Structure formats: C-alpha cells, structure tokens
C-alpha cells in the first residue's frame, strides 16, 4: 500500500525515506532491555512441554535442549534487527541495540525456577550475551567502553 502511494506520488519518496530512517534510529537501551527481558521471561512452558520428551520424527528431546531451542528462537528477532541496522550503516543505533540486548539478557540472568530460561541451563544468559557481543564486533558495531560496567556489572569478563 505504501509502495503504491509512493509510485503515485514520487515527490514523497524523500520524506518517506527520512521517516523510515527516523524510525530505525529511534531506540533506547532501556526500551530494548525491557523487551529482551520480557521476551526471555515469558517463553511458554506449554511450548517447552510440546518440544520436550518423545517427539515424533526426532526421538527423545531433553528439556534442556528444547528450552535452549525456544530461547534461541526468542532471540532471533533481536539478532535480525541488529544485523539489519548494521547492514544499513546505522552503527550507532546498532550499538544501542546491542547494549540493550545484552542488558536485557543480564536482567534475566536469574530466571525463576521452572521457567524455560531456567531449563535452558545456568550458563544460557552469559552465553547469549557473549554471542551478541561477538556478533556486534563481527558487524563492526562498537560497544561503548562503559557499557559493561553500567549495564552488566556482574559479568566483568564481558567488558
């Protein structure tokens, strides 16, 4: 629909591009932190139950493996978003995004017993955080020097 409007009114292309860029750069560490924390804490136990145990076509799937798959899938949109913003050259925004993602994982580091994140294993949060920091580095995204101390202080190995 937007494409049709821009075809009919090409004079709006510059303004549409500016608005799109503004939307892509409008992120805050706190917003992303909250989104990641919420996503990780609310992974459905029903989804875990459906994937763990005897699964047709896969055999027996341990609850830790099933939980890790669910956590990984939950984090996929954040991976894609980081990749997309870096690919667009929005490295400052990608940096904010990466810091927010790792901070959200950090806030989720002590999951409630019996949650999917707890089933995934006690090293899951630090493994996820490391993955995102490594990914940011590979993408050319610079993480501010003070980010670790400010947002994940109990993980000095990740500073």
Secondary structure, DSSP 8 states (H G I E B T S, - for coil): -HHHHHHHTGGGHHHHHHHHHHHHH---HHHHHHHHHHHHHT--HHHHHHHSEEETTTEEE-HHHHHHHHHHHHHHHHHHHHHHHHHTT-HHHHHHHHHHHHHHHHHTSS--TTSHHHHH-TTHHHHHHHHHHHHHHHTT----TTHHHHH-TT-GGG-
